[in-house]
Amino acid sequence: MKLPAILLLSACALLKAHELGTSRVSVAFHPTGAWHLEVVTDASALAEKLASVTGRELSAGLSAASLQAFLIESEAEFRKRVKVRFDGADVSPVIAFSVAPPIDRLSVPAATVHLTGQIPNGAHQFTWSYGWTFASYAFTVKTAAPPVTQWLDGAQSSQPVSLSTSPGARPGTLTTIARYFKFGFTHIMPNGLDHILFVLGIYLLSRRARDVLWQVSAFTLAHSLTLGLSVYGVIAVSPRIVEPVIALSIAYVAIENIVVSELKAWRVALVFAFGLLHGLGFAGALRDLTLPRSEFLTALVTFNAGVEAGQLSVIALAFVLVGWQCSHQLWYRKRIVVPASAMIAGVAVYWTVQRVLS
């Protein structure tokens, strides 16, 4: 299968593209038999979705108190897209809403939704789904040892959570390395379609391995820097800014592939700058895992190694499919590079608009 065909299939599946949303969910099960689930999300975005479903008017620029009142009034509608199940049977939790004002000009009002209840007698498994987001979000079981995180897309149901697993010893170093290397790798392959397209854009510009190496090295150095700084809390940028700009960076790289045919010095500098942004995106995935401090550095390094392995796998796959056979042909740029880059640019522009408006 040629590379453009693969990209066309990716474009057809663009609604499933990896995009980190502003929501995160955690659940805890207590020895008393109670359970407590917490949804943290963008209050304005949630209110707008509820208003569109109910046909109610929602004024722009509402205060945190007004948003909280609106969410409380919309509880019945909110429940329709929230599924809490024990052993496959739905339960009706107690729901409470609170909204905190933004902490700075770049932040948004944060809604915290508390869902609570009692575990049914004899229940063995818990599952969860949340239909008020279309993006990927972290679902963390806090009472597991260590806390376990699943990444869910939109209304996707979680994997069953066992209620009978007793807390055990913390995993050893090798277990932590294997777990977070896999998480970093799958964050690219197959879950990170936006990052995959960016790496393909880097690969397509030039036939020379040296040019690809220069760009990948700049990208790796940059995203490793901001990944570490962001996870340790030194820098913080809202996903509402990071995610649209990541999509825009993909569009730029793809469009430049069409305009120029050789690696320029500014390209390496721009790839470095874009790598800083992608690092912030990677950090969003790792920061929500509520890691014990003793595992933090190990998880950070191995997650980053997994990301690099995923990126190199994308390049290797592209080389095997088209580079090895076709890159030295006179028609390679006209038939492969330009059409593939055009498709990448089209998908990335769509994502940019979608993320700005979401």
Backbone torsions as a table, in degrees:
resi	resn	phi	psi	omega
1	MET	NA	131.1	-177.8
2	LYS	-77.1	157.4	-177.1
3	LEU	-58.4	-44.8	179.2
4	PRO	-57.7	-36.5	179.0
5	ALA	-64.1	-40.0	178.2
6	ILE	-63.0	-43.4	179.9
7	LEU	-66.2	-34.8	177.9
8	LEU	-64.0	-41.3	176.7
9	LEU	-63.3	-37.9	178.2
10	SER	-64.3	-41.4	180.0
11	ALA	-64.0	-37.3	178.9
12	CYS	-65.0	-26.0	-179.4
13	ALA	-100.8	21.6	-170.3
14	LEU	-65.1	-22.6	178.2
15	LEU	-67.2	-17.3	177.7
16	LYS	-99.2	10.8	-179.0
17	ALA	-61.8	146.2	-179.9
18	HIS	-65.0	124.6	174.2
19	GLU	-147.1	121.2	178.9
20	LEU	-78.0	122.7	180.0
21	GLY	-88.4	-173.2	-178.9
22	THR	-95.0	4.6	-178.3
23	SER	-97.9	150.5	169.0
24	ARG	-148.7	149.3	-173.3
25	VAL	-133.7	140.3	175.0
26	SER	-140.3	151.4	180.0
27	VAL	-136.4	146.2	177.4
28	ALA	-135.2	140.9	177.9
29	PHE	-115.1	129.3	-171.9
30	HIS	-105.8	151.5	-180.0
31	PRO	-58.4	-23.0	179.9
32	THR	-73.2	-9.5	-176.9
33	GLY	97.9	-1.1	178.0
34	ALA	-86.8	155.0	171.6
35	TRP	-130.1	150.7	-177.8
36	HIS	-140.2	119.5	178.7
37	LEU	-115.0	140.3	-176.3
38	GLU	-128.2	125.5	175.1
39	VAL	-108.8	123.2	174.6
40	VAL	-113.2	125.5	-174.0
41	THR	-153.4	174.8	177.0
42	ASP	-72.0	115.3	-175.5
43	ALA	-64.3	-41.5	-178.3
44	SER	-65.3	-43.2	-179.6
45	ALA	-64.1	-42.7	178.8
46	LEU	-63.7	-43.3	179.8
47	ALA	-63.3	-39.3	179.0
48	GLU	-64.1	-39.9	178.4
49	LYS	-65.5	-43.0	178.6
50	LEU	-64.2	-39.6	180.0
51	ALA	-65.1	-40.1	-179.0
52	SER	-66.8	-33.6	-179.8
53	VAL	-74.2	-39.3	-175.9
54	THR	-88.8	-12.0	-178.6
55	GLY	77.4	15.8	-179.9
56	ARG	-86.9	155.3	177.5
57	GLU	-83.1	139.6	178.5
58	LEU	-132.3	115.4	-178.8
59	SER	-71.6	149.7	178.3
60	ALA	-77.0	151.4	174.1
61	GLY	68.5	32.1	179.3
62	LEU	-66.5	147.4	176.0
63	SER	-71.4	166.8	178.4
64	ALA	-59.7	-40.1	-179.7
65	ALA	-65.5	-39.8	179.5
66	SER	-68.3	-39.7	177.1
67	LEU	-63.4	-40.8	179.1
68	GLN	-62.8	-43.0	178.7
69	ALA	-62.3	-39.8	179.6
70	PHE	-64.7	-42.8	179.8
71	LEU	-64.1	-40.4	178.9
72	ILE	-62.4	-41.1	178.9
73	GLU	-66.5	-24.3	-175.7
74	SER	-98.8	15.9	-174.8
75	GLU	-56.2	-42.7	-177.6
76	ALA	-60.7	-40.9	178.4
77	GLU	-70.8	-37.7	179.1
78	PHE	-58.9	-40.5	-177.0
79	ARG	-61.5	-27.0	-173.0
80	LYS	-65.7	-24.2	-178.7
81	ARG	-112.4	19.1	177.7
82	VAL	-120.4	124.5	-177.7
83	LYS	-121.7	116.4	174.7
84	VAL	-115.6	121.2	-175.0
85	ARG	-130.7	139.9	170.3
86	PHE	-117.5	120.7	-176.0
87	ASP	52.8	38.0	176.0
88	GLY	83.0	-4.0	-179.2
89	ALA	-101.1	131.4	179.3
90	ASP	-67.3	142.8	171.3
91	VAL	-123.1	158.9	-179.0
92	SER	-109.5	102.2	-176.0
93	PRO	-79.6	163.1	166.8
94	VAL	-78.7	132.0	-175.8
95	ILE	-119.7	134.1	175.6
96	ALA	-133.9	138.2	-179.0
97	PHE	-112.1	141.7	169.1
98	SER	-141.1	145.7	-178.8
99	VAL	-129.2	127.2	177.4
100	ALA	-103.6	140.0	179.1
101	PRO	-66.7	159.1	178.7
102	PRO	-62.2	146.1	-177.5
103	ILE	-85.1	-18.6	176.4
104	ASP	-156.7	-177.5	-175.2
105	ARG	-68.3	-22.8	-179.1
106	LEU	-91.4	-7.1	-177.4
107	SER	-93.8	171.2	178.9
108	VAL	-124.8	158.6	174.7
109	PRO	-60.2	132.3	-176.5
110	ALA	-102.6	124.9	175.7
111	ALA	-97.0	133.4	172.1
112	THR	-115.6	120.7	-179.4
113	VAL	-108.4	120.1	180.0
114	HIS	-100.5	124.0	175.0
115	LEU	-116.8	125.6	-175.6
116	THR	-134.8	159.7	177.9
117	GLY	178.0	-173.8	178.0
118	GLN	-108.7	139.4	177.7
119	ILE	-68.6	125.8	178.6
120	PRO	-58.8	145.3	179.7
121	ASN	-57.2	130.9	176.4
122	GLY	79.2	3.9	-178.9
123	ALA	-67.8	143.7	-177.9
124	HIS	-115.4	-27.2	-174.8
125	GLN	-137.5	150.9	178.9
126	PHE	-125.1	137.1	173.3
127	THR	-133.6	158.2	-172.3
128	TRP	-145.0	143.7	168.1
129	SER	-147.1	151.0	-172.3
130	TYR	-137.9	110.4	-173.5
131	GLY	-96.1	15.7	-179.2
132	TRP	-101.8	16.6	172.6
133	THR	-142.1	151.0	176.5
134	PHE	-107.6	-5.6	-175.4
135	ALA	-96.6	175.9	175.7
136	SER	-80.0	143.8	177.0
137	TYR	-146.8	158.9	-179.2
138	ALA	-88.6	131.8	175.0
139	PHE	-117.4	112.1	-171.9
140	THR	-115.1	131.1	173.1
141	VAL	-94.1	105.0	-171.8
142	LYS	-74.0	-27.7	-175.7
143	THR	-85.9	-1.6	173.0
144	ALA	-73.0	159.9	-179.7
145	ALA	-125.9	103.1	-2.8
146	PRO	-78.1	171.9	176.7
147	PRO	-52.8	139.1	-176.8
148	VAL	-113.0	132.6	-179.4
149	THR	-117.7	132.8	169.8
150	GLN	-109.9	146.4	173.4
151	TRP	-103.4	121.5	-176.8
152	LEU	-114.7	146.2	178.7
153	ASP	-106.8	114.0	176.5
154	GLY	55.6	-126.7	-175.9
155	ALA	-84.3	13.1	179.2
156	GLN	-58.9	137.6	177.4
157	SER	-78.0	144.0	177.6
158	SER	-70.8	160.5	168.8
159	GLN	-67.3	146.2	-179.7
160	PRO	-56.3	135.8	177.5
161	VAL	-102.2	121.7	-179.1
162	SER	-72.8	132.8	178.7
163	LEU	-94.1	-4.7	-174.9
164	SER	-103.0	-3.9	-178.1
165	THR	-74.9	118.9	179.3
166	SER	-82.8	148.3	179.1
167	PRO	-58.1	135.6	179.9
168	GLY	-121.3	-168.2	179.8
169	ALA	-70.8	152.2	178.2
170	ARG	-65.9	145.9	-177.1
171	PRO	-65.6	154.2	177.0
172	GLY	-74.9	175.5	-176.6
173	THR	-61.1	-41.6	-178.6
174	LEU	-65.1	-37.0	177.6
175	THR	-65.3	-42.3	178.2
176	THR	-63.3	-43.4	179.4
177	ILE	-60.4	-47.5	-178.7
178	ALA	-63.5	-41.9	-176.6
179	ARG	-64.3	-47.2	-173.6
180	TYR	-84.2	-23.8	170.1
181	PHE	-64.1	-44.5	178.2
182	LYS	-63.0	-41.4	-179.7
183	PHE	-63.4	-42.2	177.6
184	GLY	-64.7	-41.6	-179.7
185	PHE	-64.5	-47.6	-177.8
186	THR	-71.8	-19.5	174.3
187	HIS	-64.4	-24.6	174.3
188	ILE	-98.6	-56.5	-176.6
189	MET	-116.1	109.3	11.3
190	PRO	-109.4	8.2	-166.9
191	ASN	-84.7	-15.4	-173.1
192	GLY	-106.2	69.0	-176.3
193	LEU	-59.9	-35.7	178.7
194	ASP	-65.2	-43.0	178.0
195	HIS	-68.2	-35.4	176.6
196	ILE	-60.6	-46.0	-179.1
197	LEU	-66.1	-34.7	177.0
198	PHE	-64.1	-45.9	180.0
199	VAL	-64.0	-39.8	176.2
200	LEU	-62.6	-37.3	176.6
201	GLY	-61.9	-40.1	175.5
202	ILE	-62.0	-44.7	-176.4
203	TYR	-64.8	-37.6	-170.0
204	LEU	-72.3	-22.1	-172.0
205	LEU	-60.3	-45.3	-171.8
206	SER	-132.5	150.2	177.9
207	ARG	-81.7	-15.5	-174.3
208	ARG	-84.0	132.5	-179.9
209	ALA	-61.6	-33.4	-179.3
210	ARG	-61.8	-40.7	-179.8
211	ASP	-66.3	-40.4	177.1
212	VAL	-63.8	-42.0	-178.7
213	LEU	-62.6	-41.1	178.7
214	TRP	-59.4	-45.9	-177.2
215	GLN	-69.9	-44.0	-179.7
216	VAL	-64.0	-38.8	179.2
217	SER	-63.7	-43.3	178.3
218	ALA	-63.6	-43.1	-179.6
219	PHE	-64.5	-44.3	-179.3
220	THR	-62.8	-47.6	179.7
221	LEU	-58.8	-43.7	-175.8
222	ALA	-68.1	-49.5	-175.8
223	HIS	-72.7	-25.3	174.6
224	SER	-65.9	-37.3	-179.2
225	LEU	-64.8	-53.8	-177.1
226	THR	-73.5	-27.8	175.3
227	LEU	-59.4	-49.2	-180.0
228	GLY	-64.8	-46.0	-178.2
229	LEU	-64.5	-38.7	-178.1
230	SER	-72.2	-43.8	-179.1
231	VAL	-62.9	-34.6	179.4
232	TYR	-86.5	5.2	173.3
233	GLY	80.9	12.1	-179.9
234	VAL	-73.2	-38.6	177.3
235	ILE	-129.2	153.8	178.4
236	ALA	-151.4	127.9	177.4
237	VAL	-131.0	137.4	-177.7
238	SER	-61.5	138.0	174.3
239	PRO	-58.8	-24.1	178.5
240	ARG	-65.3	-20.9	175.2
241	ILE	-96.2	-46.1	-173.2
242	VAL	-63.3	-48.4	-172.1
243	GLU	-64.9	-45.6	176.1
244	PRO	-62.6	-37.3	-178.4
245	VAL	-70.9	-33.3	173.9
246	ILE	-60.4	-45.7	178.3
247	ALA	-61.8	-39.9	179.2
248	LEU	-65.2	-35.6	178.7
249	SER	-64.5	-36.4	177.4
250	ILE	-64.4	-44.2	179.3
251	ALA	-61.4	-42.6	-178.7
252	TYR	-61.7	-48.9	-178.3
253	VAL	-59.6	-42.3	-178.9
254	ALA	-66.9	-42.3	179.5
255	ILE	-65.5	-39.7	178.8
256	GLU	-63.6	-33.4	176.7
257	ASN	-59.5	-32.2	-179.8
258	ILE	-77.6	-35.4	-174.2
259	VAL	-81.1	-40.2	-178.3
260	VAL	-118.9	156.8	-177.4
261	SER	-118.0	-3.6	-179.7
262	GLU	-130.6	152.9	179.0
263	LEU	-68.3	127.7	176.4
264	LYS	-108.8	159.1	-177.9
265	ALA	-61.5	-38.1	-178.5
266	TRP	-65.9	-26.2	-179.7
267	ARG	-63.0	-45.2	-179.7
268	VAL	-62.9	-41.6	179.1
269	ALA	-63.8	-41.4	179.9
270	LEU	-69.1	-39.2	177.2
271	VAL	-61.6	-38.1	175.8
272	PHE	-61.4	-46.6	180.0
273	ALA	-62.4	-42.0	178.5
274	PHE	-67.0	-33.3	177.2
275	GLY	-61.7	-35.2	176.4
276	LEU	-59.6	-40.7	179.4
277	LEU	-69.2	-42.9	179.7
278	HIS	-63.6	-33.2	176.6
279	GLY	-61.6	-37.8	176.5
280	LEU	-64.7	-36.7	176.3
281	GLY	-65.9	-42.9	177.2
282	PHE	-61.9	-38.1	-178.2
283	ALA	-62.3	-34.9	178.1
284	GLY	-59.4	-33.0	178.7
285	ALA	-71.9	-40.3	-173.3
286	LEU	-84.8	-30.8	-173.6
287	ARG	-65.9	-28.7	-175.7
288	ASP	-85.1	9.1	-175.5
289	LEU	-88.1	1.2	177.8
290	THR	43.5	57.8	-177.5
291	LEU	-78.5	143.2	169.9
292	PRO	-63.4	145.6	-177.3
293	ARG	-57.5	-33.3	-178.1
294	SER	-65.1	-21.4	-177.9
295	GLU	-104.2	-4.7	-166.3
296	PHE	-62.2	-51.1	-176.6
297	LEU	-65.5	-43.2	178.8
298	THR	-59.5	-45.9	179.5
299	ALA	-63.6	-40.7	-179.5
300	LEU	-62.4	-48.0	-177.5
301	VAL	-66.4	-44.3	-176.6
302	THR	-74.2	-32.4	173.3
303	PHE	-60.8	-45.8	179.7
304	ASN	-63.6	-38.6	177.3
305	ALA	-63.8	-38.9	177.1
306	GLY	-64.7	-39.2	175.6
307	VAL	-59.4	-45.8	-179.7
308	GLU	-63.2	-40.9	178.0
309	ALA	-62.2	-39.1	177.4
310	GLY	-63.6	-43.6	179.4
311	GLN	-64.6	-43.5	179.0
312	LEU	-65.6	-31.7	176.8
313	SER	-66.1	-38.2	176.5
314	VAL	-61.1	-46.3	-179.6
315	ILE	-64.8	-43.6	180.0
316	ALA	-62.4	-41.2	179.5
317	LEU	-64.8	-43.2	178.0
318	ALA	-62.7	-39.3	179.7
319	PHE	-65.0	-44.0	-178.8
320	VAL	-65.5	-39.9	-175.4
321	LEU	-74.1	-41.6	-175.9
322	VAL	-132.0	-36.5	-173.9
323	GLY	-63.5	-45.6	-177.7
324	TRP	-61.3	-41.0	-175.1
325	GLN	-89.0	-33.5	-164.6
326	CYS	-119.0	-16.3	-167.9
327	SER	-62.8	-21.5	-179.5
328	HIS	-96.3	2.9	177.7
329	GLN	-79.1	148.4	-178.7
330	LEU	-64.4	-29.2	-176.8
331	TRP	-88.9	2.7	-173.8
332	TYR	-59.1	-47.0	-178.2
333	ARG	-66.0	-45.1	-175.7
334	LYS	-67.6	-39.8	-173.2
335	ARG	-95.8	-22.1	-176.1
336	ILE	-113.9	-59.3	-171.9
337	VAL	-63.0	-51.7	-175.2
338	VAL	-66.8	-49.5	178.8
339	PRO	-62.8	-42.2	-179.5
340	ALA	-64.6	-42.5	179.3
341	SER	-65.4	-36.8	178.1
342	ALA	-63.1	-41.6	179.1
343	MET	-66.8	-41.1	177.1
344	ILE	-60.7	-44.7	-179.7
345	ALA	-61.5	-42.8	-179.5
346	GLY	-61.1	-46.0	178.8
347	VAL	-63.8	-42.2	-177.1
348	ALA	-67.0	-38.3	177.3
349	VAL	-63.9	-41.7	176.9
350	TYR	-58.8	-47.6	178.6
351	TRP	-59.6	-41.1	-179.0
352	THR	-58.5	-49.0	-179.7
353	VAL	-64.1	-43.5	-178.8
354	GLN	-61.0	-42.2	-177.1
355	ARG	-75.5	-31.5	176.0
356	VAL	-66.8	-39.7	-175.5
357	LEU	-84.6	-17.1	-175.9
358	SER	-76.7	NA	NA
